[in-house]
Amino acid sequence: MAFAHLHLHTEYSLLDGANRIGPLLDRVKELGMDACAITDHGVMYGVIDFYTEAKKRGIHPVIGCEVYVCDNMDEHNAQLGMRGTSHLILLCETQEGYRNLTHLVSEAWTRGYYYRPRIDMACLRKYAKGLIASSACLSGKLDKLLLDGRFEDACAHAREMEALFGKGNYFIELMDHGLEDEKRVLPELVRVSEATGIPLIATNDCHYLRREDAEAQEVLMCIQTGKTLDDENRMRMESRELYVKSEDEMKQLFAAWPDALARTQEIAHRCQVEFVFVVF
């Protein structure tokens, strides 16, 4: 295999992810993949179930989280609300990385919570060791800067993140779910990679198991936002591509960047976190 999913939400991304852990890992095994990550939104309470069920199936579990990053987690800006945060993928490379990620998520909920559990760059710097980071989706800061036409600022941000996590520990994510903004930003992300030397990875923002499960995920989002399916103004995913894709499907999407696909497998197997369960 030359691909592993490193951006994936389970049922523990409450009212957002529709991937139940057992069926998810059965599907990963069916697709012939030997590694998979869990990166739920702002939480880690699914990682034990994920780890144990992955091990049962002979799948290498990659422990991570998609965190919300703001400018200052001690400030509450009512005008910005949720728009004041950007997404970032964090994966645990080492046991120290796992401890640091638990610190980050705990800080996000106990000190930084405002609309969402938030951390900031100061908190990231304190707990960056042992973690591998990637730029996330259209809601990531790198994508936002590029969509605003701020290429030089985007390069500066990418270099800052690489300096924070260390060379070889920060990656630029390419995504293609058929969204217009993704089509606009993808070549710009490639340009940032070329300008900075920061490597690319190709990911799919997995929220449900199969394409036909898109409607179930829409229902979850309606519950989350207090809307109904017939509400024209409701939050919705403008794509039916947020499912667990096969390696062949990913190769078709990212044929021009085979290294970005292969790199996901390399990163997955760099992440070596082991849990020891004590029975009393």
Secondary structure, 3 states (H helix, E strand, C coil): CCCCECCECCCCCCCCCCCCHHHHHHHHHHCCCCEEEECCECCCCCHHHHHHHHHHCCCEEEEEEEEEEECCCCCCCCCCHHHHCEEEEEEECCHHHHHHHHHHHHHHHHCCCCCCCEEEHHHHHHCCCCEEEECCCCCEHHHHHHHCCCHHHHHHHHHHHHHHHCCCCEEEEECCCCCHHHHHHHHHHHHHHHHHCCCEEECCCECECCHHHHHHHHHHHHHHHCCCCCCCCCCCCCCCCCECCCHHHHHHHCCCCHHHHHHHHHHHHHCCCCCCCCCC
